[in-house]
Amino acid sequence: MVLKVFFPQCCNRAASGLLVGRWLPGRDTAVVLAVIHYPFIPSTVKQYLQKVQAQSQVPVEVLGSWSMPSEKQEGLDSFLRDLRTIFPQGRWLQVSREVGKTGFSCQLLPLALGEGGGGEKDRVIFVHYDQRKVMVSQLHPLERPQPRPTRRKPQNSDRPSHAVSVVSAVLSYRLCPLRKANVLVSVLLDVFLGLLFISWLYREQRLARLASALMPAADRVSKELQELLQWLMGAPAGLKMNRALDQVLGRFFLYHIHLWISYLRLLAPFLEVILWYGGLSAALGLTFALSLLSDMLALLTFHIYCFYVYGARLYCMKLYGLCSLWRLFRGRKWNVLRQRVDSCCYDLDQLFIGTLLFTILLFLLPTTALYYLVFTMLRLMVVALQGMLHLSVDLINSFPVFALGLRVFTPYRLAEGVKFRVLSDEPGTALHLLMEMNALGFGSVVQTYRTPTYSCYPPDSWGALLRKLFVGELVFPWKRKTTKTD
Amino acid sequence: MDDEKYTDINGKPITLDYQRHSSFCTEFIVSSPKVSIGTVMVATSFVWIFAYAVFCLTDNTAVLSSAIIITLIGMMLYIHFVKIDHESLLVIGSLGIQLSSSYASGREHTSFIEMSKIKDIVINEAIYMHQIIYYLCILLRDPADASAVSSVVPLFPSSKPRLNCLVKVYKTCQEIISKC
C-alpha cells in the first residue's frame, strides 16, 4: 500500500521536532497538523494533546518525528528516535529533510518496537496543503443523481475532503452565516439602487413631466382602444361579422371606456402628488419602486382586464352551449351524477329548439371569438409587462452578490473539491503533490446560494395555459396555490 | 514523446505527452490542434465585408462599430469558453484520478475522482452519427450496490483521440490501478 502524508506548507521550514496530527483509520493516511519543535518536555506535550483532544473531539496524537538539520542542533536524530519510547504509538513516522534537496524522505517504523526499521521508501506520497485556506474553505459536494449510463460531471473526492474535514474540525464554519450575509448585501444593494433611482428621478423636474405626460398617455390608450372597437364593429380583416351582435358588444365596450376615461380625469389633479410620494418609496429599495410601478400599471389598465373577463365569459358560455347542443344533435346527454356522456331520448320540440339554438350560437361564434381573441392579446401584453417587472424584482432579491464577490476575491473559500499538482520531484525521494482547493464554478455558486423568494410563479405549464385560453377559462397569472379560486 | 503520429476521430493531428512522475503516478496530456490564423482571418474578413455592405446600403456607421464589437466579443468568448487547448489526465495510485481541460485563454477546469469511487477504466464503443468511435471512460462505483456501476465519465471528451492513443493510456492506467 502507498503511504500518504498530508503535510501543511507552513511546516516546511519548521525546526526539528515532533509531528502532531492524526492517522486516518484504515487508509494508510497521516494528516500532520502541527510540528512541536525542540525544546519541549514530553509530559507537557502529552498534557497539551489531551487538552486539545478534550476540547475539539478530534483524536490528535503524536505521529512521529520531523528532522530538519541545522547548524545549531546536532545529534538531534538519535534524540528524536529515542522519543519513540516515550510516545508509544502504533506506527512511527520519521520524516527528514536535507538542506540541499527540496524533497523529503520518509521512513515508517512498523507496529512492534524492536523490529528493524526501513519502511517502503519509494511508495510514499507527500501531499502539501495550505492550512489556512483549507480550514477556511467550505466544501460543496455536487450531488446530481442521474440515470445511468449517461455522461455526468465527475463527483468530487471524499478522501482528501475527509482529510480536510479533519483539519478543519478545529474551527467549524457552517453555511448559515453566508446566506445571511447574502440577504443583507442584497438588501443594501437594493437600497443603494433605489437611492440612485431617486437622485435621477427627482432632478430637473422629471417627475412633474412624467405626471403631466401620464394623462395624455392614458387618453391615447383609450383612443386606440376605441379605434380598435370601431374596426371590430366594421369588417375587421375582411371577415363579415354578425351586425347586431357586433353593435351590441361594440357599444357596450365603448361605454365602458368612456366611464374609465371619466374616472381617470377625476384622478388627474392628484396624480402628481401620488407619483411624488410613490417615488419616495424607492428609498426603501428599488424593488419597492418596481412593485409600485407594477401595481400602478395594473390599475391603469384595469379596463383591459375587465374587457378580457367579459369576452372570456361570453366565449366560455358560448362554447359550453355549443358542446351541450352538439350532444343533443347526436342524441346524447351529459350525466352529471356519473360524470359521463349517456344516450338520451329527446322529444321532438326539444330537438327543434335545440337545433335552432345550436345554429344561432354557431353562427355567432366568429364574432365572439374575435372579440375574445383581441382582448386576450391585450391582456397578455399587460401581463407580460407586469411579469417582467416581477422578474426583475425577483432577480434583485435573490441574486447572491456576496457569495459571488467571495468567489471572485477569495476563491478558496467556496470549494467544489480539491485538485492536485505534481511538484518538481527528484529521483530517489518520495512523490510530492500540492493540494489546492478547486473553486466552485460561478453557475454553481449562483444556484447554491440563491436566496429563495416567495414570489408566485404562474401555476400552469404552457400546455395547460394554451388549453385554458382555447376553452375560454379565465387565466390568473399571479394566483398562489394556497388561495381558493375565484 | 515518441514519433508515432496520433490523430483524433476526424483525422486532425493531436499530440500525446506522457510524463511518468513515479512508479504509481503518471500524467497524460493530449493537445488539440490550435486555431489556424487562416480560419481567423477568413471569419473576420467575412463579417467585416458583410458589415461594410450593410453600411453601404444603410449609411449608418453604427453598423461598422457594432460589427467590430461583435467580432471582438465573439472571439473572446470563443477562446475562453469553447476552444480547448489541451486535456490532461493525472493518475495517482491509491489517491485518485484527476481530469483537467485547459482552454485557449488559459482557464482550467479540473475535477478529481478519488480511488474508492472508481470501479474500472475501460475503452468503450459508441455510435456517433454515422461512425463508431472508441472512447476511454471511468466507471464509477454505485455507493449502494458494490458491483453496480452508477455512472460513466468519459475521458478526453473534446480531443477524442483514436484507438492507438487510447490503448497506450489504458495500459498505463490499468497497471497503476491494479497495483494499488
Chai-1 contact restraints between the chains, C-beta under 6 A:
chainA,res_idxA,chainB,res_idxB,connection_type,confidence,min_distance_angstrom,max_distance_angstrom,comment,restraint_id
A,V2,B,G93,contact,1.0,0.0,6.0,A-B,restraint_1
A,V2,B,S94,contact,1.0,0.0,6.0,A-B,restraint_2
A,V2,B,C180,contact,1.0,0.0,6.0,A-B,restraint_3
A,R148,B,S150,contact,1.0,0.0,6.0,A-B,restraint_4
A,R148,B,S151,contact,1.0,0.0,6.0,A-B,restraint_5
A,P149,B,V152,contact,1.0,0.0,6.0,A-B,restraint_6
A,R152,B,S151,contact,1.0,0.0,6.0,A-B,restraint_7
A,P154,B,S111,contact,1.0,0.0,6.0,A-B,restraint_8
A,P154,B,I113,contact,1.0,0.0,6.0,A-B,restraint_9
A,P154,B,V153,contact,1.0,0.0,6.0,A-B,restraint_10
A,S157,B,G96,contact,1.0,0.0,6.0,A-B,restraint_11
A,S157,B,F112,contact,1.0,0.0,6.0,A-B,restraint_12
A,S157,B,E114,contact,1.0,0.0,6.0,A-B,restraint_13
A,D158,B,E114,contact,1.0,0.0,6.0,A-B,restraint_14
A,R159,B,E114,contact,1.0,0.0,6.0,A-B,restraint_15
A,G417,B,F112,contact,1.0,0.0,6.0,A-B,restraint_16
A,V418,B,F112,contact,1.0,0.0,6.0,A-B,restraint_17
A,K419,B,T110,contact,1.0,0.0,6.0,A-B,restraint_18
A,K419,B,F112,contact,1.0,0.0,6.0,A-B,restraint_19
A,F420,B,Q98,contact,1.0,0.0,6.0,A-B,restraint_20
A,V422,B,H21,contact,1.0,0.0,6.0,A-B,restraint_21
A,D425,B,H21,contact,1.0,0.0,6.0,A-B,restraint_22
A,L431,B,S22,contact,1.0,0.0,6.0,A-B,restraint_23
A,L431,B,C25,contact,1.0,0.0,6.0,A-B,restraint_24
A,N438,B,T110,contact,1.0,0.0,6.0,A-B,restraint_25
